[in-house]
Amino acid sequence: MTSVDRFAYLWPSTFNCGLLLGVEYSLMAEVTSVDLKEFFLKQKQAVHRGTLDVFGKIPSDRLDWRPAEGMLSLSEIVRHTWMSEEGLRRVALDGDWSYFEGRVPMGLPRFLATRGPVESLAKEISQVERVHQETLLRVRDFPLERWEEERNHEPFHIHRRVSVMIFGITEHQIHHRAQVGAYLHILTGGRASPYVL
């Protein structure tokens, strides 16, 4: 693993903690020589590996478990993760808001239900993998000079740069990966984290 890979895997929390503690990182010159697109692609791959690790720990007999009525079940969180990645990528790269235009008025649980019940964790994880690969290819081919473009949706009052949306994909995945990890800890008492420490 190169220092850039380690940085992409650990960033932002470990890196920021290190800065707060006064730790000096010798890899800064190497990191700054990597363009934003390359950094995203490396980070996306590292985050994806960790997400698959956590999602793969969901017990098959607990797919429908939810902490309270009205909240997403474990399997619905997995489904939401890939569907939202695909939807956000389409907004960022194509200006296509159809995912959010369908999801927001219906609410997330009802919107997810339009795809039918989750049949198996394996099928949902295969969708996570499919969408991840599509994101890598589409982002790789999207010109870096266009990352500063804005995507606007007046009815939703959203005005975001493409770069913010692209990095939002991994931020959102980390959020739900941590959610699943916390739920699994409650359910099993075991640790479900992609991090060694």
Residue frames as a rotation matrix with the C-alpha (Angstrom) as fourth column:
MET 1
0.592 0.806 0.000 0.00
0.806 -0.592 0.000 0.00
0.000 0.000 -1.000 0.00
THR 2
-0.315 -0.696 0.645 1.49
0.644 -0.656 -0.394 3.36
0.697 0.291 0.655 -0.99
SER 3
-0.838 -0.028 -0.545 1.40
0.468 -0.552 -0.690 6.40
-0.282 -0.833 0.475 1.27
VAL 4
-0.778 0.618 -0.112 -1.33
-0.596 -0.670 0.443 7.90
0.199 0.412 0.889 -0.94
ASP 5
-0.206 0.704 -0.679 -3.42
0.040 0.700 0.713 4.73
0.978 0.120 -0.172 -0.50
ARG 6
-0.470 -0.013 -0.883 -2.90
0.852 0.257 -0.457 4.90
0.233 -0.966 -0.109 3.26
PHE 7
-0.966 0.103 -0.239 -3.82
-0.026 -0.951 -0.308 8.58
-0.259 -0.291 0.921 3.26
ALA 8
-0.545 0.806 -0.229 -6.97
-0.579 -0.165 0.798 7.90
0.606 0.568 0.557 1.24
TYR 9
-0.169 0.476 -0.863 -7.94
0.420 0.827 0.374 5.06
0.891 -0.300 -0.340 3.57
LEU 10
-0.450 -0.112 -0.886 -7.33
0.893 -0.036 -0.449 6.97
0.018 -0.993 0.116 6.78
TRP 11
-0.999 0.038 0.038 -8.48
-0.037 -0.998 0.041 10.41
0.039 0.040 0.998 5.70
PRO 12
0.180 -0.321 0.930 -10.17
-0.089 -0.947 -0.309 12.45
0.980 -0.027 -0.199 7.04
SER 13
0.911 0.377 0.169 -10.56
-0.142 -0.099 0.985 11.47
0.388 -0.921 -0.037 10.70
THR 14
0.639 -0.721 -0.267 -7.14
0.739 0.479 0.474 9.96
-0.214 -0.501 0.839 11.42
PHE 15
-0.183 -0.727 0.661 -5.31
0.831 -0.474 -0.292 12.61
0.525 0.496 0.691 9.45
ASN 16
0.253 0.356 0.900 -7.21
-0.088 -0.918 0.388 15.45
0.963 -0.177 -0.201 11.16
CYS 17
0.990 0.058 -0.128 -6.60
0.114 0.201 0.973 13.91
0.082 -0.978 0.193 14.61
GLY 18
0.277 -0.961 -0.016 -2.91
0.960 0.276 0.039 13.71
-0.033 -0.027 0.999 13.77
LEU 19
-0.190 -0.301 0.934 -2.85
0.448 -0.873 -0.190 17.38
0.873 0.383 0.301 12.82
LEU 20
0.671 0.518 0.530 -4.59
-0.239 -0.526 0.816 18.30
0.702 -0.674 -0.229 16.06
LEU 21
0.930 -0.343 -0.130 -2.01
0.284 0.450 0.847 16.30
-0.232 -0.825 0.516 18.02
GLY 22
0.560 -0.735 -0.383 0.87
-0.663 -0.674 0.325 17.94
-0.497 0.072 -0.865 16.16
VAL 23
0.199 -0.473 0.858 1.86
0.379 0.845 0.378 14.87
-0.904 0.250 0.347 14.15
GLU 24
-0.035 -0.277 -0.960 3.79
-0.764 -0.612 0.205 15.81
-0.644 0.741 -0.190 11.03
TYR 25
0.629 0.310 0.713 3.02
0.201 0.821 -0.535 13.85
-0.751 0.480 0.454 7.87
SER 26
-0.383 -0.884 -0.267 5.88
-0.169 -0.216 0.961 13.44
-0.908 0.414 -0.067 5.42
LEU 27
-0.486 0.219 0.846 3.51
0.773 0.560 0.299 12.32
-0.409 0.799 -0.441 2.66
MET 28
0.297 0.686 -0.664 1.96
0.262 -0.728 -0.634 15.79
-0.918 0.014 -0.395 2.15
ALA 29
-0.330 -0.456 -0.826 4.17
-0.659 -0.516 0.548 16.58
-0.676 0.725 -0.130 -0.85
GLU 30
-0.985 -0.019 0.173 3.20
0.091 0.788 0.609 13.27
-0.148 0.616 -0.774 -2.45
VAL 31
-0.242 0.970 0.020 -0.49
0.790 0.209 -0.577 13.81
-0.564 -0.124 -0.816 -1.75
THR 32
0.219 0.348 -0.911 -0.53
-0.111 -0.919 -0.378 17.31
-0.969 0.184 -0.163 -3.21
SER 33
-0.693 -0.501 -0.518 0.96
-0.567 -0.064 0.821 15.95
-0.445 0.863 -0.240 -6.44
VAL 34
-0.769 0.528 0.361 -2.13
0.603 0.786 0.134 13.74
-0.213 0.321 -0.923 -6.90
ASP 35
-0.811 0.529 0.249 -5.00
-0.309 -0.750 0.585 15.40
0.496 0.398 0.772 -8.72
LEU 36
-0.479 0.698 0.532 -8.42
-0.824 -0.148 -0.548 15.55
-0.304 -0.700 0.646 -7.10
LYS 37
0.462 0.673 -0.578 -9.89
-0.837 0.546 -0.034 12.90
0.292 0.499 0.816 -9.40
GLU 38
-0.114 -0.590 -0.799 -7.11
-0.169 0.804 -0.570 10.40
0.979 0.070 -0.191 -8.69
PHE 39
-0.902 -0.191 0.387 -7.47
-0.387 -0.037 -0.921 11.06
0.190 -0.981 -0.041 -4.96
PHE 40
-0.034 0.969 0.245 -11.22
-0.971 0.026 -0.237 10.45
-0.236 -0.246 0.940 -5.12
LEU 41
0.448 0.225 -0.865 -10.79
-0.615 0.780 -0.116 7.20
0.648 0.584 0.488 -7.07
LYS 42
-0.531 -0.704 -0.471 -8.28
-0.050 0.581 -0.812 5.86
0.846 -0.408 -0.344 -4.54
GLN 43
-0.829 0.273 0.488 -10.42
-0.548 -0.220 -0.807 6.94
-0.113 -0.937 0.332 -1.59
LYS 44
0.163 0.961 -0.223 -13.56
-0.985 0.172 0.024 5.49
0.062 0.215 0.975 -3.17
GLN 45
0.163 -0.162 -0.973 -11.91
-0.306 0.930 -0.205 2.10
0.938 0.332 0.102 -3.61
ALA 46
-0.843 -0.520 -0.136 -10.68
-0.011 0.269 -0.963 2.05
0.537 -0.811 -0.232 0.01
VAL 47
-0.581 0.711 0.397 -14.07
-0.772 -0.326 -0.546 3.10
-0.258 -0.623 0.738 1.39
HIS 48
0.269 0.708 -0.653 -15.81
-0.868 0.472 0.154 0.50
0.417 0.526 0.741 -0.78
ARG 49
-0.322 -0.466 -0.824 -13.62
-0.060 0.879 -0.473 -2.32
0.945 -0.103 -0.311 0.56
GLY 50
-0.989 -0.068 0.132 -14.47
-0.128 -0.061 -0.990 -1.29
0.076 -0.996 0.052 4.12
THR 51
-0.269 0.963 0.025 -18.17
-0.949 -0.260 -0.179 -1.03
-0.166 -0.072 0.983 3.32
LEU 52
0.204 0.297 -0.933 -18.25
-0.566 0.813 0.135 -4.53
0.799 0.500 0.334 1.82
ASP 53
-0.716 -0.543 -0.438 -16.49
0.064 0.574 -0.816 -5.82
0.695 -0.613 -0.376 4.92
VAL 54
-0.870 0.422 0.253 -19.11
-0.395 -0.294 -0.870 -4.32
-0.293 -0.857 0.423 7.25
PHE 55
0.002 0.938 -0.346 -22.14
-1.000 -0.004 -0.017 -5.16
-0.017 0.346 0.938 5.10
GLY 56
-0.115 -0.130 -0.985 -20.88
-0.444 0.894 -0.066 -8.72
0.889 0.430 -0.160 4.74
LYS 57
-0.954 -0.275 -0.115 -21.20
-0.005 0.399 -0.917 -9.17
0.298 -0.874 -0.383 8.52
ILE 58
-0.319 0.912 0.257 -24.98
-0.948 -0.306 -0.090 -8.71
-0.004 -0.272 0.962 8.51
PRO 59
-0.801 0.056 0.596 -26.47
-0.103 0.968 -0.230 -12.04
-0.590 -0.245 -0.770 9.67
SER 60
-0.892 0.443 -0.095 -28.84
-0.040 0.132 0.990 -13.49
0.451 0.887 -0.100 7.07
ASP 61
-0.256 0.844 -0.472 -31.51
0.867 0.416 0.273 -14.02
0.427 -0.339 -0.838 9.72
ARG 62
-0.104 0.178 -0.979 -31.39
0.719 -0.666 -0.197 -10.33
-0.687 -0.724 -0.059 10.76
LEU 63
-0.734 -0.226 0.640 -31.83
0.659 -0.462 0.593 -8.60
0.162 0.858 0.488 7.37
ASP 64
0.012 0.862 0.507 -35.19
0.469 -0.452 0.758 -7.15
0.883 0.229 -0.410 8.40
TRP 65
0.084 -0.020 -0.996 -34.03
0.991 -0.100 0.086 -5.97
-0.101 -0.995 0.011 11.83
ARG 66
-0.050 -0.079 0.996 -34.54
0.268 -0.961 -0.063 -2.29
0.962 0.263 0.069 12.55
PRO 67
-0.885 -0.395 -0.245 -33.96
0.321 -0.139 -0.937 -0.43
0.337 -0.908 0.250 15.82
ALA 68
-0.579 0.763 -0.285 -37.49
0.033 -0.328 -0.944 1.05
-0.814 -0.556 0.165 15.84
GLU 69
0.131 0.743 0.657 -40.64
0.857 0.248 -0.451 1.07
-0.498 0.622 -0.604 13.71
GLY 70
0.944 0.307 -0.124 -40.35
0.188 -0.803 -0.565 3.46
-0.273 0.510 -0.816 10.79
MET 71
0.243 -0.930 -0.276 -36.56
-0.696 -0.365 0.619 3.25
-0.676 0.042 -0.736 10.61
LEU 72
0.355 -0.191 -0.915 -34.67
-0.830 0.385 -0.403 1.48
0.430 0.903 -0.022 7.84
SER 73
0.943 -0.102 0.318 -33.85
-0.050 0.898 0.437 -2.19
-0.330 -0.428 0.842 8.32
LEU 74
0.042 -0.993 0.106 -30.30
-0.111 0.101 0.989 -3.44
-0.993 -0.054 -0.106 7.85
SER 75
-0.276 -0.132 0.952 -31.09
0.816 0.490 0.305 -4.68
-0.507 0.861 -0.027 4.34
GLU 76
0.741 0.589 0.324 -32.83
0.672 -0.644 -0.365 -1.40
-0.006 0.488 -0.873 3.45
ILE 77
0.629 -0.613 -0.478 -29.72
-0.248 -0.741 0.624 0.52
-0.737 -0.274 -0.618 4.49
VAL 78
-0.381 -0.772 0.509 -27.65
0.290 0.423 0.858 -1.59
-0.878 0.475 0.063 2.08
ARG 79
0.060 0.500 0.864 -30.18
0.991 0.075 -0.112 -0.95
-0.121 0.863 -0.491 -0.69
HIS 80
0.919 0.309 -0.246 -30.31
0.310 -0.950 -0.036 2.77
-0.245 -0.044 -0.969 0.10
THR 81
0.196 -0.935 -0.296 -26.51
-0.020 -0.306 0.952 2.97
-0.980 -0.181 -0.079 -0.04
TRP 82
-0.617 -0.482 0.622 -26.24
0.570 0.271 0.776 1.78
-0.543 0.833 0.108 -3.65
MET 83
0.234 0.777 0.584 -29.39
0.971 -0.220 -0.097 3.53
0.053 0.590 -0.806 -4.85
SER 84
0.865 0.093 -0.492 -28.32
0.219 -0.954 0.205 6.88
-0.450 -0.285 -0.846 -3.45
GLU 85
-0.192 -0.976 -0.105 -24.79
0.124 -0.130 0.984 6.51
-0.974 0.176 0.146 -4.85
GLU 86
-0.478 0.076 0.875 -26.24
0.858 0.255 0.446 5.92
-0.189 0.964 -0.187 -8.29
GLY 87
0.565 0.804 0.184 -28.68
0.822 -0.568 -0.044 8.82
0.069 0.176 -0.982 -7.90
LEU 88
0.668 -0.373 -0.644 -26.09
0.070 -0.830 0.553 11.29
-0.741 -0.415 -0.529 -6.61
ARG 89
-0.444 -0.846 0.294 -23.62
0.372 0.125 0.920 10.28
-0.815 0.518 0.259 -9.33
ARG 90
-0.153 0.466 0.872 -26.27
0.986 0.019 0.163 10.98
0.060 0.885 -0.462 -11.98
VAL 91
0.877 0.403 -0.263 -26.90
0.436 -0.897 0.079 14.43
-0.204 -0.183 -0.962 -10.54
ALA 92
0.341 -0.829 -0.444 -23.19
-0.014 -0.477 0.879 15.25
-0.940 -0.293 -0.174 -10.33
LEU 93
-0.610 -0.742 0.278 -22.12
0.205 0.192 0.960 13.95
-0.766 0.642 0.035 -13.74
ASP 94
-0.683 0.400 0.611 -25.30
0.715 0.195 0.672 14.24
0.149 0.896 -0.419 -15.82
GLY 95
-0.908 0.401 0.124 -27.46
-0.418 -0.892 -0.174 16.84
0.041 -0.209 0.977 -14.07
ASP 96
-0.313 0.795 -0.520 -30.15
-0.082 0.522 0.849 14.13
0.946 0.309 -0.098 -13.74
TRP 97
-0.731 0.085 0.677 -32.23
-0.665 -0.308 -0.680 14.75
0.150 -0.948 0.282 -10.58
SER 98
-0.027 0.865 -0.501 -34.78
-0.555 0.404 0.727 11.96
0.831 0.298 0.469 -11.19
TYR 99
-0.385 -0.137 -0.913 -33.68
0.537 0.771 -0.342 9.85
0.751 -0.622 -0.223 -8.20
PHE 100
-0.930 -0.034 -0.365 -34.23
0.336 -0.480 -0.810 12.71
-0.147 -0.877 0.458 -5.75
GLU 101
-0.670 0.736 -0.096 -37.37
-0.718 -0.609 0.337 13.92
0.189 0.295 0.937 -7.53
GLY 102
0.033 0.662 -0.749 -38.85
-0.185 0.740 0.646 10.46
0.982 0.118 0.147 -6.92
ARG 103
-0.349 -0.299 -0.888 -37.42
0.674 0.578 -0.460 9.87
0.651 -0.759 0.000 -3.47
VAL 104
-0.986 -0.148 0.077 -38.02
0.058 -0.733 -0.677 13.18
0.157 -0.664 0.732 -1.71
PRO 105
-0.378 0.905 0.194 -41.80
-0.814 -0.425 0.396 13.44
0.441 -0.008 0.897 -2.24
MET 106
0.338 0.532 -0.777 -42.36
-0.184 0.846 0.499 9.77
0.923 -0.026 0.384 -1.32
GLY 107
0.547 -0.300 0.782 -40.02
-0.818 0.007 0.575 9.60
-0.178 -0.954 -0.241 1.62
LEU 108
-0.376 -0.882 -0.284 -37.14
-0.921 0.389 0.010 7.16
0.101 0.265 -0.959 1.78
PRO 109
-0.635 0.088 0.767 -38.86
-0.257 0.912 -0.318 4.01
-0.728 -0.400 -0.557 3.16
ARG 110
0.461 0.872 0.166 -41.72
-0.057 0.215 -0.975 4.17
-0.886 0.440 0.149 0.64
PHE 111
0.512 -0.342 -0.788 -39.33
-0.853 -0.312 -0.418 4.95
-0.103 0.886 -0.451 -2.19
LEU 112
-0.613 -0.780 0.123 -37.11
-0.771 0.625 0.120 1.95
-0.170 -0.021 -0.985 -1.35
ALA 113
-0.323 0.585 0.744 -40.21
-0.094 0.762 -0.640 -0.26
-0.942 -0.277 -0.191 -1.19
THR 114
0.520 0.532 -0.669 -41.00
-0.692 -0.197 -0.695 0.53
-0.501 0.824 0.265 -4.85
ARG 115
-0.249 -0.696 -0.673 -38.24
-0.915 0.396 -0.071 -1.95
0.316 0.598 -0.736 -5.75
GLY 116
0.553 0.493 -0.671 -39.98
-0.225 0.864 0.450 -4.71
0.802 -0.097 0.589 -3.82
PRO 117
0.927 -0.185 0.325 -38.72
-0.299 0.157 0.941 -6.54
-0.225 -0.970 0.090 -0.75
VAL 118
-0.036 -0.991 -0.132 -35.06
-0.999 0.040 -0.026 -7.32
0.031 0.131 -0.991 -0.31
GLU 119
0.779 0.344 -0.525 -34.62
-0.425 0.904 -0.039 -10.94
0.461 0.254 0.850 -1.38
SER 120
0.701 -0.612 -0.366 -31.09
0.708 0.656 0.261 -11.52
0.080 -0.442 0.893 -0.18
LEU 121
0.626 -0.586 -0.514 -28.07
-0.058 -0.693 0.718 -9.70
-0.778 -0.420 -0.468 1.12
ALA 122
-0.280 -0.783 0.555 -25.99
0.540 0.349 0.765 -11.17
-0.794 0.514 0.325 -1.71
LYS 123
0.158 0.411 0.898 -28.21
0.977 -0.195 -0.082 -9.52
0.141 0.891 -0.432 -4.34
GLU 124
0.973 0.214 -0.081 -27.99
0.226 -0.953 0.203 -6.14
-0.034 -0.216 -0.976 -2.64
ILE 125
0.325 -0.928 -0.182 -24.22
-0.021 -0.200 0.980 -6.42
-0.945 -0.315 -0.085 -2.22
SER 126
-0.247 -0.380 0.892 -23.91
0.870 0.318 0.377 -7.28
-0.426 0.869 0.252 -5.92
GLN 127
0.634 0.511 0.580 -25.76
0.696 -0.705 -0.139 -4.04
0.338 0.492 -0.803 -6.64
VAL 128
0.823 -0.439 -0.359 -23.38
-0.041 -0.677 0.734 -2.16
-0.566 -0.590 -0.576 -4.32
GLU 129
-0.130 -0.932 0.339 -20.50
0.360 0.274 0.892 -3.62
-0.924 0.238 0.300 -6.35
ARG 130
0.038 0.221 0.975 -22.12
0.999 0.017 -0.043 -2.85
-0.026 0.975 -0.220 -9.72
VAL 131
0.908 0.374 0.189 -22.80
0.377 -0.926 0.022 0.78
0.183 0.051 -0.982 -8.80
HIS 132
0.558 -0.784 -0.271 -19.30
-0.004 -0.329 0.944 1.17
-0.830 -0.526 -0.186 -7.34
GLN 133
-0.282 -0.692 0.665 -17.70
0.691 0.335 0.641 -0.03
-0.666 0.640 0.384 -10.59
GLU 134
0.317 0.483 0.817 -19.93
0.905 -0.411 -0.108 2.27
0.283 0.773 -0.567 -12.65
THR 135
0.967 0.021 -0.254 -19.01
0.131 -0.894 0.428 5.21
-0.218 -0.447 -0.867 -10.40
LEU 136
0.140 -0.989 -0.040 -15.29
0.216 -0.009 0.976 4.51
-0.966 -0.145 0.212 -10.82
LEU 137
-0.327 -0.252 0.911 -15.62
0.905 0.193 0.378 4.37
-0.271 0.948 0.165 -14.62
ARG 138
0.544 0.640 0.542 -17.87
0.765 -0.643 -0.008 7.40
0.344 0.419 -0.840 -14.94
VAL 139
0.886 -0.264 -0.381 -15.78
0.041 -0.774 0.632 9.57
-0.462 -0.576 -0.675 -12.60
ARG 140
-0.071 -0.966 0.250 -12.55
0.471 0.188 0.862 8.48
-0.879 0.179 0.442 -14.29
ASP 141
-0.355 -0.025 0.935 -13.96
0.935 -0.029 0.354 9.60
0.018 0.999 0.034 -17.64
PHE 142
0.757 0.653 0.026 -15.47
0.649 -0.756 0.090 12.86
0.079 -0.052 -0.996 -16.35
PRO 143
0.105 -0.805 0.583 -13.08
0.499 -0.465 -0.731 15.76
0.860 0.368 0.353 -17.13
LEU 144
-0.246 -0.318 -0.916 -11.41
0.969 -0.103 -0.224 17.23
-0.023 -0.943 0.333 -14.05
GLU 145
-0.977 -0.153 0.148 -11.98
0.169 -0.980 0.103 20.76
0.130 0.125 0.984 -15.33
ARG 146
-0.273 0.952 0.139 -15.73
-0.133 -0.181 0.975 20.16
0.953 0.248 0.176 -15.01
TRP 147
-0.290 0.123 -0.949 -15.53
0.827 0.531 -0.184 19.32
0.481 -0.839 -0.256 -11.29
GLU 148
-0.897 -0.072 -0.436 -16.10
0.315 -0.796 -0.517 23.00
-0.310 -0.601 0.737 -10.47
GLU 149
-0.632 0.755 0.175 -19.44
-0.076 -0.285 0.955 23.13
0.771 0.591 0.238 -12.31
GLU 150
-0.799 0.458 0.391 -22.55
-0.490 -0.119 -0.863 23.68
-0.349 -0.881 0.319 -10.19
ARG 151
-0.677 0.715 -0.174 -25.66
0.447 0.587 0.674 21.57
0.584 0.379 -0.718 -10.11
ASN 152
-0.899 0.408 0.158 -28.76
-0.423 -0.717 -0.555 23.50
-0.113 -0.565 0.817 -9.13
HIS 153
-0.517 0.839 -0.169 -32.25
0.638 0.510 0.578 22.40
0.571 0.191 -0.799 -8.25
GLU 154
-0.709 0.215 0.671 -34.41
-0.343 -0.937 -0.062 25.36
0.616 -0.274 0.738 -7.30
PRO 155
0.376 0.927 -0.011 -37.40
-0.398 0.172 0.901 23.42
0.837 -0.334 0.433 -5.84
PHE 156
0.625 -0.210 -0.752 -35.01
0.643 0.684 0.344 21.61
0.442 -0.698 0.563 -3.45
HIS 157
0.925 -0.322 0.202 -32.92
-0.371 -0.880 0.297 24.77
0.082 -0.350 -0.933 -2.85
ILE 158
0.565 -0.766 0.307 -29.77
0.429 0.590 0.684 22.86
-0.705 -0.255 0.662 -3.73
HIS 159
0.876 -0.468 -0.118 -26.73
-0.382 -0.524 -0.761 24.53
0.294 0.712 -0.637 -5.27
ARG 160
0.624 -0.658 0.422 -23.65
-0.093 0.474 0.876 22.25
-0.776 -0.585 0.235 -5.14
ARG 161
0.034 -0.725 -0.688 -20.42
-0.987 -0.135 0.092 21.89
-0.160 0.676 -0.719 -7.01
VAL 162
0.649 0.122 -0.751 -19.84
-0.442 0.864 -0.242 18.63
0.619 0.489 0.614 -8.83
SER 163
-0.371 -0.889 -0.269 -16.73
-0.212 0.363 -0.907 18.00
0.904 -0.279 -0.323 -6.72
VAL 164
-0.619 0.213 0.756 -18.72
-0.784 -0.105 -0.612 18.30
-0.051 -0.971 0.232 -3.48
MET 165
0.500 0.866 -0.018 -21.34
-0.860 0.494 -0.124 15.88
-0.099 0.078 0.992 -4.78
ILE 166
0.382 -0.428 -0.819 -18.73
-0.323 0.769 -0.552 13.37
0.866 0.476 0.156 -5.92
PHE 167
-0.728 -0.686 0.010 -17.00
-0.221 0.220 -0.950 13.36
0.649 -0.694 -0.312 -2.54
GLY 168
-0.261 0.742 0.617 -20.44
-0.962 -0.149 -0.228 13.23
-0.077 -0.654 0.753 -0.92
ILE 169
0.466 0.383 -0.798 -20.81
-0.540 0.837 0.087 9.71
0.701 0.391 0.597 -2.35
THR 170
-0.265 -0.642 -0.720 -18.07
0.262 0.670 -0.694 8.36
0.928 -0.372 -0.010 -0.09
GLU 171
-0.849 0.002 0.528 -19.16
-0.460 -0.494 -0.738 10.48
0.259 -0.869 0.421 2.87
HIS 172
0.123 0.987 0.100 -22.68
-0.976 0.102 0.195 9.05
0.182 -0.122 0.976 2.60
GLN 173
0.411 -0.015 -0.912 -21.37
-0.174 0.980 -0.094 5.50
0.895 0.198 0.400 2.32
ILE 174
-0.681 -0.708 -0.187 -19.18
0.110 0.154 -0.982 5.92
0.724 -0.689 -0.027 5.40
HIS 175
-0.551 0.571 0.609 -22.18
-0.825 -0.483 -0.294 7.28
0.127 -0.664 0.737 7.32
HIS 176
0.509 0.846 -0.158 -24.34
-0.819 0.533 0.212 4.23
0.264 0.022 0.964 6.55
ARG 177
0.091 -0.581 -0.809 -21.46
0.033 0.813 -0.581 1.80
0.995 0.026 0.093 7.02
ALA 178
-0.871 -0.410 0.270 -21.01
-0.209 -0.188 -0.960 3.19
0.444 -0.893 0.078 10.53
GLN 179
-0.132 0.917 0.375 -24.76
-0.989 -0.147 0.011 2.97
0.065 -0.370 0.927 11.12
VAL 180
0.615 0.314 -0.723 -24.78
-0.392 0.918 0.066 -0.71
0.685 0.243 0.687 10.15
GLY 181
-0.344 -0.839 -0.422 -21.68
0.109 0.411 -0.905 -1.29
0.933 -0.357 -0.050 12.29
ALA 182
-0.760 0.128 0.637 -23.39
-0.627 -0.401 -0.668 0.24
0.170 -0.907 0.385 15.34
TYR 183
0.317 0.949 0.006 -26.54
-0.935 0.311 0.167 -1.80
0.157 -0.058 0.986 14.76
LEU 184
0.414 -0.218 -0.884 -24.52
-0.121 0.949 -0.290 -5.01
0.902 0.227 0.366 14.43
HIS 185
-0.728 -0.682 0.076 -22.69
-0.120 0.018 -0.993 -4.23
0.675 -0.732 -0.095 17.64
ILE 186
-0.372 0.700 0.610 -26.06
-0.926 -0.238 -0.293 -3.84
-0.060 -0.674 0.737 19.40
LEU 187
0.565 0.715 -0.412 -27.37
-0.773 0.633 0.039 -7.06
0.288 0.297 0.910 17.87
THR 188
0.675 -0.346 -0.651 -24.36
0.106 0.919 -0.379 -9.33
0.730 0.187 0.658 18.17
GLY 189
0.908 -0.415 -0.062 -22.02
-0.018 -0.187 0.982 -7.70
-0.419 -0.891 -0.177 20.66
GLY 190
0.214 -0.848 0.485 -19.31
0.887 0.377 0.267 -8.14
-0.409 0.373 0.833 18.02
ARG 191
-0.113 -0.387 -0.915 -17.29
-0.085 -0.914 0.397 -5.46
-0.990 0.123 0.071 16.32
ALA 192
0.378 0.242 0.894 -18.24
0.858 0.271 -0.436 -4.57
-0.348 0.932 -0.106 12.74
SER 193
0.704 -0.264 -0.659 -15.69
-0.269 -0.958 0.097 -2.03
-0.658 0.109 -0.745 11.60
PRO 194
0.903 -0.418 0.102 -13.32
0.261 0.345 -0.901 -1.92
0.342 0.840 0.421 8.63
TYR 195
0.423 -0.767 0.483 -10.64
-0.645 -0.629 -0.434 -0.31
0.636 -0.128 -0.761 10.79
VAL 196
-0.012 -0.555 -0.832 -7.94
0.324 0.785 -0.528 -2.31
0.946 -0.276 0.170 12.54
LEU 197
-0.915 -0.403 -0.023 -7.78
0.174 -0.343 -0.923 0.04
0.364 -0.849 0.383 15.55
